[in-house]
Amino acid sequence: MINIVRFIGGHGLNFLSFLGKMFVFLFESLYYTFIPPFKFKNFLRQVRFFGNKSMIVVVFTGAFSGMVLALQGFYALNKFGAEALLGPVVALSLIRELGPVLCALMVTGRAGSAVTAEIGIMRITEQIDALTVMAVNPMKYVVVPNILAGIVTFPLLTAIFDVIGIYGGYMVSVHALGLSEGTYFSQMELYVDMEDIRIGLYKSLSFGLLVTWICTFMGYNSGYGARGVSRATTNAVVLSSVVILIWDYMLGAFLL
Amino acid sequence: MIEIKELYKSFGKQQVLKGVNLVINEGEVTAVIGRSGGGKSVLLKHIVGLLKPDSGSIFINGEDITKLKGAKLDEFRSDIGVVFQGGALFDSMTVYDNVAFPLTEKTKLNKKEIHEKVTKALSDVGLQGMEYKYPAELSGGMRKRVALARALIAHPKIILFDEPTTGLDPILVRSIHKLIRDTQKQYGFTGLIISHEIPEIFEITDRVAMLYDGRIVEVGTPEEIQKSENLIVKNFIMGIENGGSNEKGKS
């Protein structure tokens, strides 16, 4: 019995210490965001890395998500004779839920893992120490540009994901399932409000912060050697993905 | 002058430094020798503020740097250059950008002035024409030279070398040592070299200190160290087992 309590207590303390470190890291990053000199060039480079280079993945995922939604939505709505509502079903699912979540998951896999690996390698090859001894703050030089780039690019990528998804849904609905073009878009205009777009935007903004925070933290605190970096990268992707889904539910259920 | 007083450092239960006392004179090159895992690199990291001691002080020009934080510590660091064991070059940057980095980040020099200084620093370490190569395209010796050029470019008053010749062949070891000696004469910096290159290190240093079991057990000129009667020093120089063995320690 004592062993069980000791086991739970030990793991509980480790978890609390881990959370504490993560929040200190976040507050430090946010603090350095407002302290000049600003590393604008690094920020732009990371915007390009997160945004531009994730575009193909986002376009493909968005298109096929919209197409599948249209296909499955048509099958379900057809049973109630409500095929006319296919446009709003596709658009609302994408804008409120699937767009921000799937886009965040895809960018985590493509760019988040790369950021963790890059920072982890900088850590184990003493490049982070080299920055410190040259009096260049590594948080400001390496971490802050990534977090800011995430906050800027995630909503933009999500917007692209949504538009491509809606267009993918249109292709299937109109050209494959025979729904009229007017029905698809006019019903969408009727049921989709600015409020839905705002919810999607808030979600993608928070995912941008969460993913870059977790991925930079894992890289910055990665263990020694190749195994340490690989473990940090795996943990970053797994934790980011789980946190995206949990945070998505919490936002939907309690806040938005 | 760097003065280390009663420096203690532990990692968990493992005590690495157990009261290190050492004076590094200005304008001299001092080597700290000792077995791998003896705490030499830990000592170096304390001097530049990468690690904080459990107790003890490090005075640089009368200021205890173990008590400094933030901008004040950064101010001190701008007078210190470090050549890391693996070079610690930024692998996503070219040789030119690596060497120019301290100037582009910490000074307001224009591009032309930076170009002149980088060209001079690279020429001082014999790497003209390598400006646009990436660290991965260079040999181990070249990488160490680039790291030295990067450390030299801002003309720091102190340069710390963390095993600058590890993994190099004997010819390259000599060439890097000669480079350190020549650049020290040219720039006049105070140097601290962490090394276990015996006897090559004796040729380029003014003083040598032996770290054993977390303490400095002997300090003297290279001649004095080579003639030392201290059994630990003697055995280490001759490469005899138990000559300063401390494999449990952290390098």
Interface residues (C-beta under 8 A of the other chain):
Chain A: E118 I121 M122 T125 E126 Q127 D129 A130 T132 V133 M134 A135 V136
Chain B: K45 V48 G49 L50 D74 E75 R77 S78 I80 G81 V82 F84 Q85 G86 A88 L89 F90 D91 S92 F101 P102 E105 K106
